[in-house]
């Protein structure tokens, strides 16, 4: 608050790898009441660096960026700089984008067809401790809650696998794709690929077919009862 009792403008960093889009968002935000753009970033690494330097209130975060994507940048910002909130502003509203971002700590999620008023409301909401979600995202969350999908129960992992690597292995054996595994575990596809690379290295497996045989041989999954 200022001395006159007015709320200070929310200090915002914009992160988007497309220069024209990023500059357009910065220009739009400059016209909106209650917002002050203090920096802009072309990728997730730069976004994390600007948060460290500028301590903004909010980052408007694109998801698909080089070097460090928006999900990983969100996770780092929320872990290292918890005073900064993240509102995702992206072209993508699909589950593969939505749930990893929310799981990483984003408190808001908008698609790029959002108007200026919707962006302001989302920023104000997250700064008030509420969620800043578009109506379509809220509907998807309600749909997801109505169809829970618990993660597989892995009690003991062989060959030095972590519990999460064993979970990924079980889901591979169930025939899920990387994208489907990411949705099931609420992580990014890149994270799933990292787990797969790690478990392949630890077990000496070469491909998914070998992984399926390995999972059955180690008793992580059981053949269907006929």
N, C-alpha and C positions, 0 to 999 in steps of 0.2 A: 504494500500500500504506500501511496505518496502521502505527504504532509496534509494534503487536502482530502484524504480519504479515498482517493481514486486508486483502483488496482493498477499496478505497473504492467506495461505490456509484457506478454509472454515472450521470452527470448528463444528464438527458434533457429535450428540448423537444418538445412535441406540437403538430403543425400540422394543423388540420382546420377547414373553414369551417362545419360544422354544430355549433352550440353544444352541443346535447344529446350528440352523439357525442363531441365533444372532451372535455366534462366527464366522460363515462363512461370514456373511455380514461385520463384523468388519475386518476380514482378507482381504476380497476383497477391502474394502475401503482403507486399508492401502497401497494397491498397486496402487491406482489411483492418478493421479496428481491433485493438488489443493484441496485435502481434508485431514483433520486431525481429527481422531476419538478421542474425549476427554472423552467419557463415554459411558456406555451401561446400559440399564434398562430391567428388566424382566416383567414389567407391567406399566400401565399408571401412577399409583401413584409414582413409582420410577422415571419415566420420568419427571414428573412435578418437583419432588424434585431436580433432576440433573440440570434441566433448571434453577431453582432458585440458585443453587450453582455455576454452571459453565458458565452461560450465553452463550450458544452455538449460532452459527449463524443459524443452521438448526437441526431439529430432523427428522430422518427417522423413521416413525411411523407405526408399525403394528396396525391392527384394533381390532382383537379379542384376548383380553388379560384378565386375571383375575383381580379382585379388581376394576380396573378402565380401561374401554376399551379405544381404540385409539380415538374414537370420543369425548368422554368426556375429555380425556387428552388434545386433540387438542384444544377444546373449552377453557379449563382452561389456557393453555399456551398462546393462542392468546389474551385472556382477561387480564391475569396477567403479561405476559412477551412479549409484542408486538414486541420487538426487535428480537425475535426468530421466524423463519419461520418453517412451518411443511410441509414435503413431505411424503405422505402416501406411504408405500412400503408393499404391502399385496398380499396374494394369490387370493383375491376376487376382481373381476371387475364388479360385478352386481350392479344394481341400489340401492339395500338396503344398500350396503357398500359405494358406490361412493357419492351419493348426501348428506347423513348426514355428511360425512367427509368434503366435500367442504363447506357445510353450516356452519360447526363448525369453519371454518377458514383455512383449509389446502389449500396451494397454489399450491401444486404439488400432483400428484397421479400416481403411477407406480405399476404394478404387478411384482411379484417376478421372472418372466422370463425376466425382463429387464437386459440388459447388463451393464457393467461398464461405457461405454461411455454415455449411456442413463441416468444413475444415475448422472454422473457429469454434464450433460447438464441441468437436472432438478434442481439440486442444484444451478448452476450458474443462471438459469432463475429466480428462486424465489428470489435470492439475488439481482437481477437486477430489481425487481418489476414486473416481468412477471409471467405467469403461467407455471409450469413445468409438463405438462400432456403428457402421452403416446398417440400415434396416435389413439389407440382404444378408449381411454377415450374422446379424442377430438371429435371423430365421435359420441359417445353416447350423448355428450352434445349437439351437433348440432341436433341430432334426437329429443332430449328432447325439445329443443327450438321450434321445428317445430310442437309440439303437446302439447301446454300449457294446464295445468289443474288447474284452479283457486281454491283456498280453499273456502269452503262454507261460505256464508255471515251470520254470527250470530250477530244480533244487540243487543240482550239482553239475558243474561244467567240467568236461575233460580237457586234458592237454593244455592247461593254463589259460583256457578261454575265460574272459570275464562273463558275468551274468548277462550283460547286454549282448555280447557277441554270441552267446549260446541262444539267446532269444531270436536273434537275427537268423542263426542257422536253422532253428526250428521252423521259422516262417519261410525260409527258402525251401525246406523239405515239404512244406505244405503247398508249395507251388506259387507263392506270392512273388510279384515283381518287386524291384527296388522301390518303385513309386508306392505300391500297395503296402510294403513294409514301413515306409516313411509315414504313411497315413496311420497305420495301426499303432506305431510307437510314438507318434506326434513329434517326429524329428524331420530334418531336411533329408532330401535324397543324397546330398553330398555326405552327410553323416553316416547314412546307411552304407554307402560305398566304402567309407573309411573302415567301418566295422567288418565288412566283407573282406577287404584287403588284409586286415589284421588277422582275422580268423583263418584265412587261407594260408597266411605266412606261418602261423603257429601250428597248423595241422598238416601242412604240405599238400593241401588240396589244390587242384588245377582249375576246376570248373564247377558249375552248379550241380552237374550230374554226380560228380564225386562227392559233393557236399551232401546231397540227398542220401547216398549210400552210407556215408560216414555217420549222419544223424541217426539212421536206423541201426547201424552197427553198434553205436555207443548207447543206444537205448533212450536217446532224447525224444524220439517219436516212435510210436508203435504202429505196425501195419493195421489197416482197418479189419475189424472182425467180420468174417463172411457169414 
